[in-house]
Amino acid sequence: MSTFLATSVTPLVIIAGIVLGFLLPAVGLLWKNYIGLLLVVLMLFLYLRIDTEDTKNSVRDAKPLGWALLMTFVFMPLLALVGRVFFAPILFSGIVLALSSPPAAATGFWARIFKGDIAFALVATAISSLFAVVTVPASMLLATGAISSFDPYPMILMLAELILVPAVTVLLLKKAVHIEWGRVTRHTAHFELVVVFLLIWGSIAPGIESVRENLLQFGLLNVFMFASLGLGFSIAFLVGRRFGYARAISVGIATCVKNAGLSLVIGLTMFGPSVVPPLIANLVAQNLLIVLLLTCFKSKLTK
């Protein structure tokens, strides 16, 4: 897929999933019970893309990886605390969940578009996802435990199912089947887009009524999420410039391209549809930010 098509088609697919979630929620509800499985499929493809040598190289260069983890699991959750001042407790819970989530599988894709370090982006995403099994419940407990009766253990179990099971499955699969897995994943991009499309549509559908009930509030959530993700990207990129442009842009993207699918699945299961508005706002805001960044970095990308 060419750079032009990739940068055009992927946002359109995501926007289509959001729009159809709003317009035809009844259809999206048909596969509501399978959105967890769709997310597992995406995580499987993420881990299949990771090469052992790439992992070793990224881990050896600990400073940029540490910076990525710090931005993902410390700075962004702390930034989410600002939302407590402006939004109701259930919406604040959604904000914390969205901003404390690990990077999305699409981080590697966008790292390639922005001429970043693709291998590093994939490794950072995979390692962050593994850490998320503990860090996301911990962030939720620390941020919302005082205002709600939040039990972290069910969330830990769900994250383990969605993240650790695919990781272990891929590890066993690679040990049992010795083929060039890179060639396999090069031909799965279109299939993954279909999965993303269905995941977004099916995840949004149950919470649409909560959004429609207060469109002004949803607009404010979009502004808050866009500002938070934009600030996160800026700090991650500017401080990360000491590691070179390729690593810096990869850390920046990992910071702002959150795993919206994961947060939607967790949010719906743990809190119900009332927590969905900030999670949808997160999905909308990060894609608007990517479009803005494509414009800002246009001269760099066309060289």
Secondary structure, 3 states (H helix, E strand, C coil): CCHHHHHHHHHHHHHHHHHHHHHCHHHHHHHHHHHHHHHHHHHHHHHHCCCHHHHHHHHHCHHHHHHHHHHHHHHHHHHHCCHHHHCCHHHHHHHHHHHHCCECCCHHHHHHHCCCCHHHHHHHHHHHHHHHHHHHHHHHHHHHCCCCCCCHHHHHHHHHHHHHHHHHHHHHHHHHCCCCHHHHHCCCHHHHHHHHHHHHHHHHHHHHHHHHCCHHHHHHHHHHHHHHHHHHHHHHHHHHHHHCHHHHHHHHHHHHCECHHHHHHHHHHHHCHHHHHHHHHHHHHHHHHHHHHHHHCHHHHCC
